[in-house]
Amino acid sequence: KIRIKLRDTGYGVSEEQKKIMFEPFERVGAESKKVDGAGIGLTITKYLVEMMDGNIDLESVVDKGSCFFVDIPIYEEAVVQT
């Protein structure tokens, strides 16, 4: 598999917030800030990653930032002889 990581030094999220992070229309942390968006970006991303037999998750520390990661399996190309 291949792992892609995206790290930020933002606000971070708590364990409780992490549980709902990928739910549609949840805008974790945006309640008290003027942040545009509908809250579906991570939901769509999760759906697409899972369609590729992958996984998406994050590690986060409040007031330190987060690290999102995507794991996608790598398949060997099948050789078909005719």
For each residue, the residues with C-beta under 8 A, 3 or more apart:
1: 54 71 72 73 74
2: 71 72 74
3: 69 70 71
4: 69 70 72
5: 67 68 69
6: 67 68 69
7: 65 66 67 68
8: 65 66 67
9: 64 65
10: 65 66
11: 29 62 63 65
12: 60 61 62 63 64 65 66
13: 17 18 21 28 29 58 60 62 66
14: 17 18 60 62
15: 18 19
16: 19 20
17: 13 14 20 21 28 29
18: 13 14 15 21 58 60
19: 15 16
20: 16 17 23 26 28
21: 13 17 18 26 28 42 58
22: 26 42 43 46 56
23: 20 26 43
24: 39 40 43
25: 38 39 40
26: 20 21 22 23 39
27: 30 31 35 37 39
28: 13 17 20 21
29: 11 13 17 32 33 35
30: 27 33 35 37 39
31: 27
32: 29
33: 29 30
34:
35: 27 29 30
36:
37: 27 30 41
38: 25 41
39: 24 25 26 27 30 43
40: 24 25 43 44
41: 37 38 44 45
42: 21 22 45 46 56
43: 22 23 24 39 40 46 47
44: 40 41 47 48
45: 41 42 48 49 56 70
46: 22 42 43 49 50 56
47: 43 44 50 51
48: 44 45 51 52
49: 45 46 52 54 55 56 70 72
50: 46 47 53 54 55 56
51: 47 48
52: 48 49 72 73
53: 50 72 73
54: 1 49 50 70 71 72 73
55: 49 50 70 71
56: 22 42 45 46 49 50 68 69 70 71
57: 68 69
58: 13 18 21 66 67 68 69
59: 66 67 69
60: 12 13 14 18 64 65 66 67
61: 12 64 65 66
62: 11 12 13 14
63: 11 12
64: 9 12 60 61
65: 7 8 9 10 11 12 60 61
66: 7 8 10 12 13 58 59 60 61
67: 5 6 7 8 58 59 60
68: 5 6 7 56 57 58
69: 3 4 5 6 56 57 58 59
70: 3 4 45 49 54 55 56
71: 1 2 3 54 55 56
72: 1 2 4 49 52 53 54
73: 1 52 53 54
74: 1 2
75:
76:
77:
78:
79:
80:
81:
82:
